[in-house]
């Protein structure tokens, strides 16, 4: 469990990097043998790319790092429950384990509105651990959206 906290903290650092440039604060890291091989944070606004989710960027970097698309024996840590697109990428990349901090009741595909991790129609299952640093990640997201609703200025994407 200590490793889960350490790597979720790294994902949270990525989320803070997203927040610093006005992006929704979500971060992700891919770990193999206790080493981060891919990381990313939300960049949809700055990249003007609807697929530039933290998970997608971390998965791409991990595949590039390994020189292979199969991310066997890895764990993905992400600060928010993945969406349908990201869960699809996790399954296709054959990532065996996912650790996420807090649920996404509007778009979560790992138990909130769908559960792709256990769907027997897919050829790959994903073991899931949830709630690691959940309170801290949830507070970061809530604070970000509260600031948007109250009209406080956030840094614009570069």
PyMOL commands that set and color helices and strands:
alter all, ss='L'
color gray80, all
select helices_A, chain A and resi 2-20+44-47+54-66+84-92+134-149
alter helices_A, ss='H'
color red, helices_A
select strands_A, chain A and resi 27-32+35-41+74-80+97-102+127-130
alter strands_A, ss='S'
color yellow, strands_A
deselect
rebuild
show_as cartoon
